[in-house]
């Protein structure tokens, strides 16, 4: 697949009206998807959360979110519909989250990624994230370890 030109993809702040599309992405991307209630709480009640969606031709094809607490941004989740992967959309979502984090005063960013998810790890490494630890048995579906990755935003 060819990478989509950034001008073909729009990034928007996630709103409640986007939840049907986000839930479809969540169901198709993850073995233990978040619930609609979890996303509702993130959007309505969590003062630290920041969520975005990626659209192609008006269709929501990906999303990403993070919490910003003091000077640290913690990526909570990133998902792209399988048929849109490999087109640079995940990278655009991550770069957008990084820009939002910087704008809100974060100087560090962290995330967890499945130890077996080499595609995501390669993307995060390309963006400057470095592995700095392991969370043993982090994923509840199969007790897989998570690689903890960090990025200095300065």
NORGI-V720158 format. One record per residue. N is the residue number from 0. PSI is psi as a letter, one per 20 degrees, with the letter a starting at -180 (* if undefined). OMEGA is omega in whole degrees, -180 to 180 (* if undefined). Layout:
<<N,PSI,OMEGA> <N,PSI,OMEGA>>
This chain:
<<0,q,176> <1,q,176> <2,p,177> <3,q,176> <4,p,-179> <5,h,-180> <6,i,177> <7,i,-177> <8,p,175> <9,q,177> <10,p,180> <11,q,173> <12,p,179> <13,p,178> <14,r,-180> <15,h,-178> <16,i,-179> <17,i,-171> <18,h,178> <19,g,180> <20,g,-179> <21,h,179> <22,h,176> <23,g,179> <24,g,-179> <25,g,-180> <26,h,-176> <27,i,-175> <28,h,-168> <29,q,179> <30,h,175> <31,m,-176> <32,q,173> <33,q,178> <34,r,174> <35,h,179> <36,g,180> <37,g,179> <38,h,178> <39,g,178> <40,g,179> <41,g,-176> <42,h,-173> <43,h,-167> <44,i,-174> <45,o,-178> <46,i,-178> <47,i,-172> <48,q,177> <49,o,-178> <50,q,-180> <51,r,174> <52,q,174> <53,p,-179> <54,q,173> <55,p,-179> <56,l,178> <57,i,-180> <58,p,176> <59,o,-176> <60,i,-180> <61,r,177> <62,r,175> <63,q,180> <64,r,179> <65,r,170> <66,p,173> <67,o,180> <68,o,-175> <69,d,-176> <70,j,-178> <71,p,174> <72,p,179> <73,o,179> <74,p,-179> <75,g,180> <76,q,176> <77,p,179> <78,q,176> <79,p,178> <80,p,-176> <81,h,-177> <82,i,178> <83,j,180> <84,q,179> <85,j,-178> <86,j,178> <87,j,-177> <88,g,177> <89,g,178> <90,g,179> <91,g,176> <92,g,-179> <93,g,179> <94,h,177> <95,g,177> <96,g,179> <97,g,-180> <98,g,178> <99,g,-180> <100,g,179> <101,g,-179> <102,h,-180> <103,j,172> <104,j,178> <105,p,175> <106,i,177> <107,q,178> <108,q,-179> <109,r,176> <110,r,171> <111,q,179> <112,q,180> <113,p,179> <114,h,-178> <115,i,-176> <116,m,-176> <117,h,179> <118,g,179> <119,g,180> <120,g,179> <121,g,177> <122,g,-178> <123,h,177> <124,g,178> <125,h,-179> <126,i,176> <127,i,177> <128,q,178> <129,p,176> <130,p,-179> <131,j,178> <132,r,180> <133,p,169> <134,o,-177> <135,p,176> <136,k,-172> <137,h,-175> <138,p,-171> <139,h,-177> <140,h,-178> <141,j,179> <142,k,178> <143,q,176> <144,q,173> <145,p,172> <146,p,176> <147,p,-179> <148,q,-179> <149,q,176> <150,p,170> <151,p,-176> <152,i,-178> <153,*,*>>
